[in-house]
Amino acid sequence: MKRRVKLAVNNPAWDLILRAFLIKPVIRALANDQKNLVLEVGCGQGSTTQTLLKTMPNAFITAVDIDDEQILLAEKRVKDERAEFLVEHAAEMSFDDESFDLVVAFNILHHVPAWRKAVKEASRVLKPGGRYALTGISAAGLKFGPFRKFVAPRALIERTDFAKEAKKHGFRIESDFSGPRYMRLVLQKVRGKSAKQAVIYKPALG
């Protein structure tokens, strides 16, 4: 991650915007989730990990990030026996198949060049019937030149392209809180052969 981007995402003001507004609808959708084993992909400095721990009091969270400096910050910030922090790449993780009940990825996919592989990995490590919750800036949200330069995205993802990729890996969209420039989705990994017909994508109105 570029230094200026790291400074931005670690800024308290951005942290407030992320937690209070951008991911809030998804967090609400997960509030009643009683799943125990949670994987957070792209945990950064650990602020969203804290939110997950508060939202799901029965969960154990494995939080990962490709940046070892961010992992060190997260370990200093989050002192909770229900969380562990590891260095992992979103598109190639070391976990066994079907290891987790829930996978979350907040504001991370546009930083992953191989984002399609990251979606595939989320499906691989998720148990059948498990949920995949994510948020992120869509390609439409990154068309504004100065903002795009500031964010320095590694991938431009259309919501329709994401939906097609999700279907390919056995997901159906359970909840869609997306707006025209920002994706907020909760998906479920469908059991059995029905997965091929699982996703019916309906663009959000907001």
N, C-alpha and C positions, 0 to 999 in steps of 0.2 A: 504494500500500500504506500502511495506517495506520502511524503511527510506532511504536505499541506492538507491532504485529505484526512490523515490520522489526527492532526490537530483539530480539524473541524468536527470529526465524529466524536472526539473526546471532550469537546466543549460542553460545559454544563447547559448552555442555552439550547444546543441541538439535542442534548439528552432529554431535556424537558419537552421539546416539541415531539420527539420520537415517542416518548412514553405517554404523554398526555393527549396526543392527537393522532399521530400516524398509525400506531399499532393498537390503539385502544379498542376498536371494534373486534379485532381478532382476540385480544386478551379477554374481552367479555364472553366471547364464544367458547373460550377454553375454561372459563371459571368453574363450570360444573364437571369438568373432565376429571375422573378419578383414576386415570392411568398413572402407573407408578414409575415407569422407566422413560425418561424424556431425554432427547438429544437436541441440544441447541447448536445450530450450525452458524458460525460467524458471531460469536458472543461478544467480540470486542473487549471493552474494559469491564464488562460484567453487569452493567446497569439493567439490561433486559433480563439477565439471569436472576437478579434480585426481584424483578417484577414477577417472573414465573414462579419463584419460590413462594412469594406472597400469595399468588393466585391459586397455586396448587399445593396445599400444605402436606399432601401425602406423597408427593413426587420426589424421586431422586433424579437430579439433572446432571447429565454429562454435557458440559459446554466446551465447544471446540472453536479454534480459530487458527488460520494459517500463520498469523503473525505472533511470534513468541513474545514480543514486547507487550502486546495486548493481553496475552495470557498471564504474564507476570502482574500487570495492572489489575486484572480480574481477580487473581488469587489474593492480592492485597486488599481489594475492595470487598470481596464476598467471603465472609468468615462463617460458613454454614456447613455442617457435616453432611447435608443433603445435596451437596454440589461438588463436582470435581472438574478440573480444567485441563485440557489436553491440546497439543498442537496437532491439527489434522487439516487436510485439504478437502474442501467440500466435494470435489469431483472424484476423489479417490481416498476413501476412508478405510481404516484398518479393522473396523468392527465386523463381527460375524453377521451373516444373513439373519433377518428377522429378530433383531436384538432389542428393538425399542417399541414402545406403545405409541409414542408421539414424537414427531420430528418438527422442530420449528426453525425458521430462517427469517430473521427480521432485517430487512433493508440490506441484503447481502448479494442477491443473485446478479445485479448489474455490475458487481465487482469481480465476477467469475467468468473468464472468457469461455470456459467449457461448461456453460450453465446447463446445457442439456444433459451432460454427464452428471452434474450435481443433482438434477431431478431423478435421474436413474438411480443414483446412489441412495437418495432418500427413500425410494421405493424398495431398494434391496435390503436396507437395514431395518425397515419398518415391518412390524408384524401384520399379517392379514387382518383387515378390519381397523387397523390403526389410522391415525390422522396425521396429516401434513399441513402445517399452518405457516403461511409466509406473507410477508409484505415486501414491497419494493417499488422503485421508480420505474415506470414503463417507458418505452421508447418515446411515446408522445410527451412525457414529462421532461425528457432530456433534449428536446428539440431547441429549447431556448439556449442560444450560444454561450453567454456568460455562465449560466448555471451548469451547462454541460461541461465547460472547462473547469469549473470549480469542483464538480463531483468527480471528474475524471473517470467515467465509467469504462469498464472493460468489456461490457456487452450491452447491446440495445435490444430489449425484449418486448415484442408486441404481446399484448394479452392473449390474442387469438393463437399466436405461436406457442405460448406457454400452455394454453389449454390443450392443444393438439399433442404436445410433448407429454403432458400429464396423462392423457388418455392412453398413449402408447405404453406407459409404464404402470397401468392398472389403477389409475386414480379416477375418482368421480368428484366433481365439485359439490361440496356440501353447503357452503355459504360463500357468497361473493359480496364483499363490502367495497369493491373497487370504485374509484372515480376515474375520470378520463386520463389522469396522469399518474395515478398511484394505485398499485395493485394491493388488495387485501383479500386473501383467500384462505379458506379452510377446506381441505380435501380429505377424502377417505380412500384408503387402499382397499379395493374391492376384493372379496374372496372369490376364488374359483374362476371359471371361464367367462363369467358375465362381465369381467373387467373390460373386455374389448369394446363393449357398448356402453361403458359406464358414464362417460362425460357428455353432457348436453350443455354446451356453452352458451350462456345468455349474457351479453354485455350489460354491465350495470348502467343505471341511468344517471348516477351522481357524478 
